Amino acid sequence: MKIAVKYCGSCNSETDLAQIGRSLTAQVQQYGWQLSILDVDAEVDVLVLLCGCLRACVGKEDQRRQAKQVVRVAGKHLGWLPLKESELPQAVIEAI
């Protein structure tokens, strides 16, 4: 399974996106899934959008169309479900 991660600019971040990304990367590798960069022409199975706040400004429509599934972290929320920051990486894996 190919998974791409897209980060926001962290201009108003409520969370440590780098730490969430590192934890998520480690978990993805444990499952044997492949992390890839979201290339203009590439298709991925899952696009994980890591947004530091509820504004969730990252992930334009053309990027979302490149993936079969989109999982969005917005601040301390997975979709609209509030979670502890430490729970976010595992919740993303479960959503995938």
Helices and strands as residue ranges (DSSP letters): E 2-7, H 17-30, E 34-36, E 44-51, H 61-64, E 67-74, E 77-78, E 81-82, G 85-87, H 88-95
